[in-house]
Amino acid sequence: MQQLDVHHDLAVELLVGRSLPTGIPWTLDEDHLLIAREQVLWDKLSPEEQRTEQEFLSSLWRVPEDQRFLPVNRAWGPWALDLPEKVRVTNDAFGLTKNAYRPNPKGRPPAGAFPEYDQTFEWLWQKGFQVVDVSNYGFSLAIPFQRVVQETERLRALLGKDFPDLRLQPFGHFDGGIQIRGCYDPIRRESTIEVVGLRF
């Protein structure tokens, strides 16, 4: 199998696994390992190959959910043996637009994956927030698309209650403090909370 084919097969496996009505057919630890493997494979692709994969995922996303099906590869493992020939891929199976719709990890990030954020991510997980992207500037939380305002305000309130000395700043200020904003895309039906400066 060519590198592009290996990545494509894994990308389809992740989408199918995330679309099953019974939930993902592997553990949360296994899910993080699969996502890490996908990221490694993605980084090894050439720019042209990445564009090919991005176009595949983008075009798949544009297909209405009730018409969006992907074929099952029985070689994925025992969990795939009893599935139909094709599985309907749900909207929730996709990742963030800025990550070319590649699936987000499930559960909390493994301890040690981001040592500087271990305590922060554990606190967020206990409060019901799912970290889906980490960058040099901060991190993103996935939330139900229709609850962007409520969940952003809930996060602010919880931080104010548990850590009253934290300084919340309007987003875009670069003189310290913590910045939080809810992001909503009605076209893609995607919501995230972007967080900068939160670390404890």
N, C-alpha and C positions, 0 to 999 in steps of 0.2 A: 504494500500500500504506500502510495506517495504521502508525503507529510500533509498536503492539503486534504487528501482523502481521510487521513486519520483524524484530523481536526474536525472535518465535516461530520464524520460518523459520530464522534463524541458530542458535537453540538446537537445533533439530532437526538441522540440518546438522552441528553439532559432535558431537552424540550419535551420529549415523549414521557420521560419519567416524572416530570413536573406536572404533567397533564392528566395523570391517572386519578380517577375519583377516589381511590383509596389512599392517596398520598404517595410521596416518593418511595420507591421500592428498595431503598438503602438507608443506612443510618445517617444521622447528621454529621458524624465524623467522616464517614465515607463520602458524603456530599461535598464537604470542604476539600477532600483529597481530589475528587473529580473536578471541582472548579479550579483548584490549583494546577491540575494537569492540563485543563483547557487553556489556562492563562500561559503556561509554559509553551504549549503547542502554538498558541496564537503569536507569541513573541518570536517564534522561530519561522513564521511565515514571512514571505517577501511582501513588500507593500502591495504588489499586484494581487497576491493571493489573499491578503487581508481584505482588499477591496472586493474580491470575489465573494468571500464569506459574508462581508457586511451587506453586500447587495442581496445575497440569498436571504439573510435574516430580515432585512428591511422589507423586501418584497413579500416574504412570508407574513410579516406583521400586518401588511396592508390588506391581506385577504381577510374577509369577514370571518369571525370566530367559528360560526357554524359551518363554514365551508373549508376550513383550514385543517388538512390532514397530512400526516407524515407516515411513511412506511416503517414498519418494525423490523429490526435486525435481530434475528433469533440468537445471534452470537453474543449479544449483550449479556446474556446470562440466564439462569433459570427463571428469573422474574419475567422475562420477555416471551417465554415459550407458550404461554396460554393466552397471549394477547391476540386481538384480531390482526389482520394483515396491515391495517392502517389505524392510527389513533388520532382523534381530534385534538389539536393543540390549542390550549386555552390561552387567553390574554395574560393570565398570571404567570405563565411559564417563562415569559420573556423578561430580560433584564432592562436596565436603564438605557435610554436612547443614547446618552453620551458614551456608553460602552457597546455601541452597535447592537443592542438588544441581546447581547450574550447573557445567559442566565446569572442571576444573583445567587450567592450562597444562601443556604437555609441555616437556621439556628444562629447561635452566637459564634463569633470568630474563635478559633481554637486558642487556648491560652498560649502566649508566647509568639503568636503570629504577628502581633503588633504590641511589643512589650510596653511601649510608652502609653498605650491606651488600655491595658488589661483591666485596670480597676474601673475606668470610665465605661468600657463596653459591658462589663459585668453589671454595673449599676443600670445601664440602659436596658439590658436584657431583662433584668428583674422588674423593670418598670413597663415592659411590654414593647420595647422599641427594637427594630431589626436593623443592624448595620449592614449596608449592602455595598458600600464603596468607600475606600480610604485613599486619600491623595496627600500631597505635600502640604495642602492648605487646610485640610480638615477631613470630614467624613460626611456621608449621606445616610439617611434613614429611610427605608421604604415604608410607606403608609398607604392605607386604602385611599384611592384617588378622590373620593367624595368627602374625606375627612381632613383635608389639608389644614384648614383653619383650626379646627378643634384639637387636632393632635399637636400642632405647633404651640398652641396656647397651653395644652396639657403639659408639654415638656417644659415650657417656661415656668409654669406654676410649680411643678415638681422640683425643679432646680432651685427656685426661690425658697421653697419649704425646707429642702434638705441641706442646701448650701446658701444660707442667707447672705454670706459675705461675697459671693460671686458677683462680678460686675457685668451686666448684660449691656451690650452696645448695639446701636443700629447697624444693620449689615452694610459693609463697605468701609467702616471705620478701621483704621490700622494702628490705633494707639493703645492696643491691648484690650483686655476684656474678652467677653464671649459674644459671638455673633450667631444668630439663629434666624433662618428664614424658611418659610414654606414655599415650595415651588409646585406649580400646577400647570399641566399642559392639557387643555380640554380636547385637543385633536387626538393626541396619543393616549388620553385617559391615564396619565401618569403623574403621580405625586411623590415628592420626596421632601424631607427636611434637610437642609444644608446646615452644617454646624462647623464653626471655626473657633479655635481657641479653648475648647472644652477638654480639660485633661486633669484628672485628680487621682 
